Amino acid sequence: MGKVLLIVGIILILIGGIVSLVNYLSLQNNIEGLKSRAQVSADADEIHNRLVDLDQAMEERGMTSGYASLWVHSPWTSVKEIRQNVKRIIERADVISKLDHSSDAYQQGLDDVRGTLRELDLQAWGWWLYNSAGWVFLYLLIGLGIVLLILAFIYWER
């Protein structure tokens, strides 16, 4: 019985860990990566295009509503608010792109948008964890696996 508990526990931990890791890396690349690439873009057109891609990626992932926190529901954790902020930055980048590229206003606008992007926290991992059944993989499977491992070792001691 102890061997079965040990094997099942290890399998649950591996499944939970692998699914969580794959989703974390996917969100880092597809969501957070687009924001980072927009932040370091050379001009306003490129920032605009990368942020449009970010907005589409958020839409495709289902990041249109919900919160990035289980208990703290505020504008800071609202994915809808975060997405609206992305859309506002897209509009600002569009306005800036129409300015003369050699003007001070253009450079100041780029600096402002880059600074805003630097401070923007998309909270994609938190959203996945609490709105997209990520907690099942991270907490339930891994937690249950750990409990089974503990039970396996207790059973072996007898």
The 8 nearest C-alpha neighbors of each residue, nearest first, counted from 0:
[[1, 3, 2, 4, 154, 151, 155, 5],
 [0, 2, 151, 4, 3, 154, 155, 5],
 [3, 1, 5, 0, 4, 6, 151, 155],
 [2, 4, 6, 0, 5, 1, 7, 151],
 [5, 3, 1, 7, 151, 2, 147, 6],
 [4, 6, 2, 8, 148, 151, 3, 7],
 [5, 7, 3, 9, 8, 4, 2, 10],
 [8, 6, 10, 4, 9, 5, 3, 11],
 [9, 7, 144, 147, 5, 11, 148, 6],
 [8, 10, 12, 6, 7, 11, 13, 144],
 [9, 11, 7, 13, 8, 12, 14, 6],
 [12, 10, 144, 14, 8, 140, 13, 9],
 [11, 13, 141, 144, 9, 15, 10, 14],
 [12, 14, 16, 10, 11, 15, 17, 9],
 [15, 13, 11, 17, 16, 12, 18, 10],
 [16, 14, 136, 12, 140, 18, 141, 137],
 [15, 17, 13, 19, 14, 18, 12, 20],
 [16, 18, 20, 14, 19, 15, 13, 21],
 [19, 17, 21, 15, 20, 16, 14, 22],
 [20, 18, 16, 22, 17, 21, 23, 15],
 [19, 21, 23, 17, 22, 18, 16, 24],
 [22, 20, 18, 24, 23, 19, 17, 25],
 [23, 21, 25, 19, 20, 24, 26, 18],
 [22, 24, 20, 26, 25, 21, 19, 27],
 [25, 23, 27, 21, 26, 22, 20, 28],
 [24, 26, 22, 28, 27, 23, 29, 21],
 [27, 25, 29, 23, 30, 28, 24, 22],
 [26, 28, 31, 24, 25, 32, 30, 29],
 [27, 29, 32, 25, 26, 30, 31, 24],
 [30, 28, 26, 32, 25, 27, 33, 31],
 [29, 31, 26, 33, 32, 27, 28, 53],
 [30, 32, 27, 34, 33, 28, 35, 29],
 [33, 31, 28, 35, 34, 30, 29, 27],
 [32, 34, 36, 35, 30, 31, 53, 37],
 [33, 35, 37, 31, 32, 36, 38, 30],
 [34, 36, 32, 38, 37, 33, 31, 39],
 [37, 35, 33, 39, 38, 34, 32, 40],
 [38, 36, 46, 34, 40, 49, 35, 39],
 [37, 39, 35, 113, 36, 40, 116, 34],
 [40, 38, 36, 37, 41, 35, 113, 46],
 [41, 39, 37, 38, 46, 42, 45, 36],
 [42, 40, 39, 45, 43, 46, 44, 37],
 [43, 41, 45, 44, 40, 46, 109, 96],
 [42, 44, 96, 46, 92, 45, 47, 95],
 [45, 43, 47, 46, 42, 96, 48, 93],
 [44, 46, 48, 47, 43, 42, 40, 49],
 [47, 45, 37, 43, 49, 44, 48, 40],
 [46, 48, 44, 50, 45, 92, 89, 49],
 [49, 47, 45, 51, 50, 46, 44, 52],
 [50, 48, 52, 46, 37, 51, 47, 45],
 [49, 51, 53, 52, 47, 48, 46, 54],
 [50, 52, 54, 48, 53, 49, 47, 55],
 [51, 53, 49, 55, 50, 54, 56, 48],
 [54, 52, 50, 56, 51, 55, 33, 57],
 [55, 53, 51, 57, 56, 52, 50, 58],
 [54, 56, 58, 52, 57, 53, 59, 51],
 [57, 55, 53, 59, 58, 54, 52, 60],
 [56, 58, 62, 54, 60, 55, 59, 53],
 [57, 59, 55, 61, 56, 60, 62, 63],
 [60, 58, 56, 61, 57, 55, 62, 54],
 [61, 59, 57, 58, 62, 56, 63, 55],
 [60, 62, 58, 59, 63, 57, 64, 56],
 [61, 63, 57, 60, 58, 64, 78, 126],
 [64, 62, 61, 79, 58, 78, 57, 65],
 [65, 63, 79, 78, 62, 66, 77, 61],
 [66, 64, 78, 77, 130, 67, 79, 63],
 [65, 67, 77, 76, 68, 78, 126, 72],
 [66, 68, 126, 125, 76, 122, 77, 129],
 [69, 67, 66, 71, 70, 125, 76, 129],
 [68, 70, 129, 71, 67, 66, 72, 125],
 [71, 69, 68, 72, 66, 67, 73, 129],
 [72, 70, 68, 73, 69, 76, 66, 67],
 [73, 71, 76, 70, 66, 77, 68, 74],
 [72, 74, 75, 76, 77, 71, 66, 68],
 [73, 75, 77, 76, 80, 72, 81, 78],
 [76, 74, 73, 77, 80, 81, 72, 78],
 [75, 77, 67, 66, 73, 74, 72, 68],
 [78, 76, 66, 74, 80, 79, 75, 73],
 [79, 77, 81, 80, 64, 66, 65, 82],
 [78, 80, 64, 82, 77, 81, 63, 83],
 [81, 79, 83, 77, 82, 78, 74, 84],
 [82, 80, 78, 84, 83, 79, 77, 121],
 [81, 83, 85, 79, 84, 80, 78, 86],
 [84, 82, 80, 86, 85, 81, 87, 79],
 [83, 85, 87, 81, 82, 86, 80, 88],
 [84, 86, 82, 88, 83, 87, 89, 81],
 [87, 85, 89, 83, 84, 88, 82, 90],
 [88, 86, 84, 90, 89, 85, 83, 91],
 [87, 89, 91, 85, 90, 86, 92, 84],
 [90, 88, 86, 92, 87, 47, 91, 50],
 [89, 91, 93, 87, 88, 92, 94, 86],
 [92, 90, 88, 94, 93, 89, 95, 87],
 [93, 91, 95, 89, 43, 47, 94, 90],
 [92, 94, 90, 96, 91, 95, 89, 47],
 [95, 93, 91, 92, 96, 97, 90, 98],
 [96, 94, 92, 97, 98, 93, 105, 108],
 [95, 97, 43, 93, 94, 98, 44, 92],
 [96, 98, 95, 94, 99, 93, 100, 105],
 [99, 97, 95, 96, 105, 100, 94, 102],
 [98, 100, 102, 101, 105, 97, 96, 104],
 [101, 99, 102, 105, 98, 106, 96, 97],
 [100, 102, 99, 103, 105, 106, 98, 104],
 [103, 101, 104, 105, 99, 100, 106, 98],
 [102, 104, 106, 105, 107, 101, 100, 108],
 [105, 103, 107, 102, 106, 108, 98, 95],
 [106, 104, 108, 102, 103, 107, 100, 98],
 [107, 105, 109, 103, 108, 104, 110, 102],
 [108, 106, 110, 104, 109, 105, 103, 111],
 [107, 109, 111, 105, 106, 110, 104, 95],
 [110, 108, 106, 112, 111, 107, 113, 105],
 [109, 111, 107, 113, 108, 112, 114, 106],
 [110, 112, 108, 114, 109, 113, 107, 115],
 [113, 111, 115, 109, 114, 110, 116, 108],
 [112, 114, 116, 38, 110, 115, 111, 109],
 [115, 113, 117, 111, 116, 112, 110, 118],
 [114, 116, 112, 118, 117, 113, 119, 111],
 [117, 115, 119, 113, 118, 114, 38, 112],
 [116, 118, 114, 115, 119, 113, 38, 35],
 [117, 119, 115, 116, 120, 114, 113, 121],
 [120, 118, 116, 117, 115, 121, 81, 84],
 [119, 121, 122, 118, 81, 117, 116, 123],
 [120, 122, 123, 119, 81, 31, 78, 30],
 [123, 121, 125, 120, 124, 67, 126, 76],
 [122, 124, 126, 121, 125, 127, 26, 30],
 [125, 123, 127, 126, 122, 128, 23, 26],
 [126, 124, 67, 128, 122, 127, 123, 68],
 [125, 127, 67, 123, 124, 128, 129, 130],
 [128, 126, 131, 124, 125, 130, 133, 129],
 [127, 129, 133, 125, 134, 126, 130, 124],
 [130, 128, 126, 127, 69, 131, 134, 125],
 [131, 129, 127, 126, 132, 128, 65, 66],
 [130, 132, 127, 133, 129, 128, 126, 134],
 [133, 131, 134, 135, 130, 128, 129, 127],
 [132, 134, 128, 135, 136, 131, 127, 137],
 [133, 135, 137, 128, 138, 132, 136, 129],
 [136, 134, 139, 133, 132, 137, 138, 140],
 [137, 135, 15, 140, 134, 133, 138, 139],
 [136, 138, 134, 15, 135, 141, 19, 139],
 [139, 137, 134, 142, 141, 135, 140, 136],
 [138, 140, 135, 142, 141, 143, 136, 137],
 [141, 139, 143, 136, 15, 11, 142, 138],
 [140, 142, 12, 144, 15, 143, 138, 139],
 [143, 141, 139, 145, 138, 144, 140, 146],
 [142, 144, 146, 140, 145, 141, 139, 147],
 [143, 145, 8, 141, 11, 147, 12, 142],
 [144, 146, 148, 142, 147, 143, 141, 149],
 [147, 145, 143, 149, 148, 144, 150, 142],
 [146, 148, 8, 150, 144, 145, 149, 4],
 [149, 147, 151, 145, 5, 8, 150, 146],
 [148, 150, 146, 152, 151, 147, 153, 145],
 [151, 149, 147, 153, 148, 152, 154, 146],
 [152, 150, 1, 148, 154, 4, 5, 149],
 [151, 153, 155, 149, 154, 150, 156, 148],
 [154, 152, 150, 156, 155, 151, 149, 157],
 [153, 155, 151, 152, 156, 157, 1, 150],
 [156, 154, 152, 157, 153, 1, 151, 150],
 [155, 157, 153, 154, 152, 151, 1, 150],
 [156, 155, 154, 153, 152, 1, 151, 150]]
